[in-house]
Amino acid sequence: MRDLLLVGFLFVAIYYSFKRPYIGMAAWVWIALTAPAEWAFGFSQSFRLNLTIVLVTAASWLFVTKNKSFKMTGLTFWVMMFGLWTLISTSFHLNSDSDWIWSYWNQFLKIMALFFFITLTLTKRLHIDTFIWAIVLAISAYAGMEAVKYVISGGSHRITGRAGIIADRNDLAVAINMCIPMVIYLIHVTKHTLLRQGLWVLLLLNILSIVGTFSRGGFIGLGVLAFAFWLKSNRKLVWAIAAVIMLPILYANAPEDWQERQSTVSTAAEEDGSFIGRIWAWKISTMIALDNPVTGGGFRAVSEPTLWNYYAPLTPEFGPVYSKPIPDSIRPKAAHNIYFQVLGDHGFVGLFIFLMMLLLALLNNMKNARLGKQYGVHWYHQLSNAMTLSLVAYGITGMNVSLAYFDLIYAVIGLVVVMNIMRPQIVASQTAPDKVKASSAVTKASALAGSRAG
């Protein structure tokens, strides 16, 4: 049954994607984040769903879209530079399996294509909202379903992802935190009462799903988001009092294993084997970059057995923090930090470009939010705030996961570029009526003066 539904979705998506490229982009990001082929068990698993939608969307943009244009922005430049630098670092990689690392770069190239087609095809508010709905239906809807299972099981159900890159519970927690601001944006701009109420329910379920992942980093990220929303609230005192009353009650009634998991945050460095493994990975990533400061070691350098075994004996005394020696039985670990991940993979130059990309996206969002507020464009202001919080959620919770090449962050940055390109339209749409009114007032004044003179 799942296979038939998937095939049906594919044909419908192909039809509408060719007619409207922005629908193709919505289908593209939904498939990338959901990986629906992994939910099926039969013949549909062999279908190249994403590739099919990509080709159809590209063809639609070429043959259907009129008035094609490409506008280079500062943010676009830094994304292009990062993509180019990954090509350079891949060319000088230290991985023993050359075919694998080039295959990995090829996968990242598809994410770059997602970013660029977002900037090419999304040109109106309708396009943007459709795209955001696709993201919410991919991540937040799944999180909501898992939260229901968590409640029904009395807190015993562990929430994990099923789709490709976000299968890990920590990765899923990052994705949910990034999507929560988007759900709130949809609540602000949705006019249909029942749909808005459903989004409120989805928001509460998403918050609960973060708890259900048992991810410490995800819970910290959720706390940061809550604080950010509190700062923007007009009822700070009311929410502060509610938090002081409710949080101790909720914590006291939380499952014991969840409480134990969160209570280990302060002692993780000494007692938690998972956290100690992260320290080892961060140290080895740094040593790889110090020995190869320009290009690093290539994609997933810290996971390369040869590099791991070479640097492992040096880890205890390296850096400001002492760590236990790495046992010979320990397999190479992922970086578990987007910044150390990029540092080890692409060197200090790659990390600089990556940080510039994130910083410029954040600054652009803040500028867009001010512009939307200044000209009274509610949706533009709300969306800019949502994108800012998504970036903040990624930047903070990303310190616990290896998601430097996550589709969703490049989709968010692509939306920021689209918002930047739309700035002149926003200003013109709001200033034009004022100019018309001023011109009309001048005309009336001239006519009145003429009649008096006559």
C-alpha positions in Angstrom: 0.0 0.0 0.0 2.8 2.4 0.9 4.5 1.7 -2.5 1.3 2.5 -4.4 0.8 5.8 -2.4 4.4 6.7 -3.1 4.0 6.1 -6.8 0.8 8.1 -6.8 2.5 11.0 -5.1 5.4 10.8 -7.6 3.0 11.2 -10.6 1.1 14.0 -9.0 4.3 15.8 -8.1 5.7 15.4 -11.6 2.6 16.9 -13.1 2.4 20.0 -10.8 6.1 20.4 -10.7 6.3 20.9 -14.4 3.5 23.4 -14.4 4.8 25.4 -11.4 8.5 25.2 -10.5 7.9 26.4 -6.9 5.8 23.3 -6.4 8.7 21.2 -7.6 10.9 22.9 -5.0 8.4 22.1 -2.3 8.4 18.4 -3.4 12.2 18.5 -3.7 12.8 19.6 -0.1 10.0 17.4 1.3 11.6 14.3 -0.3 15.1 15.4 0.8 14.0 15.7 4.4 11.6 12.8 4.6 13.3 10.2 2.4 10.0 8.5 1.7 11.5 5.6 -0.2 12.8 4.4 3.2 9.2 4.1 4.4 8.3 1.7 1.7 9.1 -2.0 1.5 8.5 -3.0 -2.1 9.2 -2.0 -5.7 9.1 1.8 -5.1 12.4 1.6 -3.2 14.2 1.4 -6.5 12.6 4.7 -7.7 14.9 7.7 -7.9 12.3 10.0 -6.4 14.5 13.0 -5.7 16.4 12.8 -9.0 13.1 12.7 -10.9 11.7 15.7 -9.1 15.0 17.6 -9.6 15.0 17.0 -13.3 11.4 17.9 -13.7 11.8 21.1 -11.7 14.9 22.1 -13.7 13.1 21.5 -16.9 10.1 23.5 -15.7 12.4 26.4 -14.8 14.0 26.3 -18.2 10.9 25.9 -20.4 8.0 27.3 -18.3 9.4 30.1 -16.2 9.4 33.5 -17.9 11.7 36.4 -17.1 14.4 34.3 -15.7 17.0 36.1 -13.7 19.9 35.4 -11.3 20.9 37.9 -8.8 24.2 37.6 -7.0 24.1 38.6 -3.4 26.9 38.6 -0.8 25.3 35.6 0.9 25.1 33.7 -2.4 28.8 34.4 -3.0 29.8 32.8 0.4 27.7 29.8 -0.3 29.3 29.4 -3.7 32.7 29.8 -2.1 32.0 27.1 0.4 30.8 24.7 -2.3 34.0 25.5 -4.3 36.2 25.0 -1.3 34.7 21.6 -0.6 35.7 20.7 -4.1 39.3 21.8 -3.5 39.5 20.0 -0.1 38.1 16.9 -1.7 40.8 17.1 -4.4 43.4 17.0 -1.7 41.7 14.6 0.6 43.5 12.3 3.0 40.9 9.5 2.9 42.1 6.0 1.8 38.9 5.4 -0.2 38.9 8.0 -3.0 35.7 6.7 -4.7 33.8 7.1 -1.5 34.8 10.6 -0.7 34.0 11.8 -4.3 30.6 10.1 -3.9 30.1 12.1 -0.7 31.0 15.3 -2.5 28.5 14.4 -5.2 25.8 14.2 -2.6 26.8 17.6 -1.2 26.6 19.0 -4.8 22.9 18.0 -4.8 22.4 20.1 -1.7 24.1 23.0 -3.4 21.7 22.6 -6.3 18.8 22.7 -3.9 20.1 26.1 -2.6 20.5 27.6 -6.0 17.2 26.5 -7.4 15.5 28.0 -4.3 17.0 31.3 -5.2 16.0 30.9 -8.8 12.4 29.7 -8.5 10.9 31.2 -5.3 10.0 34.8 -6.2 6.7 35.5 -4.4 5.2 35.1 -0.9 3.0 32.2 -2.2 6.2 30.3 -3.3 7.9 30.9 0.0 4.8 29.8 2.1 4.4 26.7 0.0 8.0 25.8 0.5 7.8 26.3 4.3 4.7 24.2 4.5 6.7 21.4 2.8 9.4 21.7 5.4 6.9 21.6 8.2 5.1 18.6 6.8 8.4 16.8 6.5 9.9 17.4 9.9 7.3 18.8 12.3 4.5 16.5 11.2 6.7 13.5 11.8 7.8 14.9 15.2 4.1 15.4 16.1 3.2 11.8 15.3 6.2 10.6 17.4 5.1 12.8 20.2 1.7 11.2 20.3 3.3 7.8 20.6 5.5 9.2 23.4 2.4 10.3 25.3 0.5 7.1 24.7 3.4 5.0 25.9 3.6 7.1 29.1 7.1 8.4 28.2 8.7 5.1 27.4 8.8 5.6 23.7 12.2 6.9 22.4 11.8 9.3 19.5 14.3 8.8 16.7 14.3 9.8 13.1 13.8 7.5 10.1 14.8 9.6 7.2 18.3 9.4 6.0 20.6 12.0 7.5 18.3 12.8 10.5 17.8 9.2 11.6 19.8 9.8 14.8 17.7 11.3 17.7 20.2 14.1 18.2 20.0 15.1 14.6 16.2 14.9 14.7 16.2 17.2 17.7 18.2 19.8 15.7 15.8 19.6 12.8 12.7 20.0 15.1 14.3 23.0 16.8 14.9 24.6 13.5 11.3 24.0 12.4 9.6 25.2 15.5 10.0 28.9 14.5 8.5 28.0 11.1 5.5 26.6 12.7 5.1 29.8 14.7 5.4 31.8 11.5 2.6 29.8 10.0 0.5 30.4 13.1 1.0 34.1 12.7 0.1 34.3 9.0 -2.6 31.6 8.7 -6.1 33.0 8.6 -8.1 29.8 8.7 -9.2 29.3 12.3 -9.1 25.5 12.4 -5.8 25.3 10.5 -4.3 27.8 13.0 -5.6 25.8 15.9 -4.1 22.6 14.4 -0.7 24.4 14.1 -0.9 25.3 17.8 -1.4 21.6 18.6 1.5 20.7 16.3 3.7 23.3 18.0 3.0 21.7 21.5 3.7 18.3 20.1 7.0 19.4 18.6 8.1 20.8 21.9 7.1 17.5 23.5 9.0 15.5 20.8 12.2 17.3 21.8 11.8 15.9 25.3 11.0 12.5 23.8 14.3 12.4 21.9 16.2 12.4 25.3 18.7 14.6 23.5 20.5 16.9 25.9 21.7 19.2 23.2 18.1 19.3 21.7 16.7 20.3 25.2 19.3 23.0 25.6 18.4 24.3 22.1 14.8 24.3 23.0 15.6 26.3 26.1 17.5 28.9 24.0 14.5 29.1 21.6 12.1 29.6 24.6 14.3 32.4 25.9 14.5 34.1 22.5 10.7 34.0 22.2 10.4 35.3 25.7 12.6 38.3 24.9 10.3 39.2 21.9 7.1 38.7 23.9 4.9 41.6 25.0 3.9 39.7 28.2 7.3 38.9 29.7 6.1 39.0 33.3 3.1 36.7 32.6 5.3 34.1 30.8 8.0 34.3 33.5 5.6 33.6 36.3 4.1 30.7 34.3 7.5 29.2 33.7 8.5 29.5 37.4 5.3 27.7 38.4 5.0 25.1 35.6 8.6 24.0 34.9 9.3 22.4 38.4 5.9 20.6 38.1 6.6 19.3 34.6 10.2 18.2 35.6 8.9 16.4 38.7 6.4 14.4 36.6 8.8 13.6 33.8 10.0 10.0 33.4 12.9 9.1 35.7 15.2 8.0 32.9 14.7 11.3 31.2 15.5 13.2 34.4 18.7 11.0 34.8 19.7 11.8 31.2 19.4 15.5 31.6 21.1 15.6 35.1 24.3 14.2 33.5 24.9 17.5 31.6 27.2 18.9 34.3 29.2 15.7 34.8 29.3 14.6 31.1 33.0 15.3 30.7 34.0 12.9 33.5 31.3 10.2 33.4 29.5 10.1 30.0 31.3 7.9 27.5 29.4 9.5 24.7 30.6 13.0 25.6 34.2 11.8 26.1 34.0 10.3 22.6 33.1 13.7 21.3 36.1 15.3 23.0 38.3 12.8 21.3 36.7 13.6 17.9 37.1 17.3 18.5 40.7 17.0 19.4 41.5 14.8 16.4 39.6 17.2 14.0 41.7 20.1 15.4 45.0 18.2 14.9 44.1 17.3 11.4 43.4 20.9 10.6 46.7 22.1 12.3 48.7 19.7 10.1 46.6 20.6 7.0 45.4 24.2 7.8 44.4 25.1 4.2 42.4 22.1 2.9 41.9 19.9 6.0 41.5 16.2 5.5 38.4 16.0 3.2 34.9 15.0 4.0 34.5 12.9 7.3 38.3 13.1 7.9 38.0 12.4 11.6 36.1 9.1 10.8 39.0 7.9 8.5 40.5 4.9 10.4 44.1 5.7 9.3 43.9 9.3 10.6 42.1 8.3 13.7 44.7 5.7 14.6 47.5 8.2 13.8 46.3 10.9 16.1 44.7 8.8 18.8 47.8 8.4 21.0 48.3 12.3 21.0 44.8 13.1 22.3 45.2 12.9 26.1 47.6 15.9 26.5 46.5 17.9 23.4 44.6 21.1 24.0 43.5 22.8 27.2 41.3 19.8 28.4 42.9 16.5 29.5 41.1 13.4 28.2 41.4 9.7 28.8 43.6 7.8 26.4 41.6 6.3 23.5 41.4 2.5 23.9 42.5 0.5 20.8 39.0 -1.1 20.7 37.3 2.2 20.1 36.2 2.8 16.5 36.6 6.2 14.8 33.8 8.6 15.8 32.0 11.3 13.9 32.9 14.9 14.7 29.6 15.6 16.6 30.0 19.3 16.2 29.4 21.3 13.0 32.3 23.6 13.6 34.9 20.9 14.4 33.4 18.9 11.5 34.1 21.6 9.0 37.5 22.4 10.6 38.7 18.8 10.2 37.2 18.3 6.8 38.1 21.6 5.1 40.7 23.3 7.3 40.8 26.8 8.7 39.9 28.4 5.4 36.8 26.2 5.0 35.7 27.0 8.6 36.1 30.7 8.0 34.0 30.5 4.9 31.4 28.4 6.7 31.2 30.9 9.6 31.0 33.8 7.2 28.1 32.1 5.5 26.2 31.6 8.8 27.0 35.0 10.1 25.9 36.9 7.0 22.7 34.9 6.9 22.0 35.9 10.5 22.8 39.6 9.8 20.7 39.7 6.7 17.7 38.2 8.5 18.0 40.8 11.3 18.1 43.5 8.6 15.1 42.0 6.8 13.1 41.9 10.1 13.8 45.6 10.8 12.8 46.4 7.2 9.5 44.4 7.5 8.7 46.2 10.8 9.5 49.6 9.4 7.3 49.2 6.4 4.6 47.3 8.2 4.9 44.1 6.1 3.7 41.7 8.7 4.5 38.4 6.9 8.0 39.6 5.9 8.8 40.7 9.4 7.5 37.4 11.0 9.3 35.2 8.5 12.6 37.0 9.0 12.3 36.5 12.7 11.5 32.8 12.2 14.6 32.3 9.9 16.8 34.1 12.5 15.6 31.7 15.2 16.1 28.7 12.9 19.7 29.8 12.3 20.2 30.3 16.1 18.8 26.9 16.8 21.1 25.3 14.2 24.2 27.2 15.5 23.6 26.2 19.1 22.3 22.6 18.8 24.8 22.0 16.0 27.5 22.0 18.6 26.3 18.4 19.4 25.9 16.9 16.0 27.6 16.3 12.6 25.2 18.3 10.4 27.4 20.8 8.6 26.0 19.4 5.3 22.3 19.3 6.3 19.8 20.0 3.6 17.6 22.1 5.9 20.3 24.7 6.8 21.0 25.3 3.1 17.3 25.6 2.4 17.0 28.2 5.2 19.9 30.1 3.8 18.3 29.9 0.4 15.2 31.5 1.8 17.3 34.3 3.3 18.7 35.0 -0.1 15.2 35.1 -1.6 14.1 37.5 1.1 17.1 39.7 0.3 16.2 39.8 -3.4 12.6 40.8 -2.5 13.7 43.8 -0.5 13.2 46.3 -3.3 9.7 44.9 -3.9 8.8 45.3 -0.3 10.0 48.9 -0.2 8.3 49.8 -3.5 5.0 48.2 -2.6 4.7 50.2 0.6 6.1 53.5 -0.6 4.1 53.6 -3.8 0.7 54.4 -2.1 2.4 57.1 -0.1 3.8 58.7 -3.3 0.3 58.5 -5.0 -1.3 60.2 -1.9 1.4 62.9 -1.9 1.0 63.5 -5.7 -2.8 63.7 -5.3 -2.4 66.2 -2.4 -0.1 68.4 -4.5 -2.6 68.3 -7.5 -5.5 69.3 -5.3 -3.5 72.1 -3.7 -2.5 73.4 -7.2 -6.1 73.2 -8.4 -7.3 75.1 -5.3 -4.7 77.8 -5.7 -5.6 78.2 -9.4 -9.3 78.6 -8.6 -8.6 81.3 -6.0 -6.3 83.1 -8.5 -9.1 83.0 -11.1 
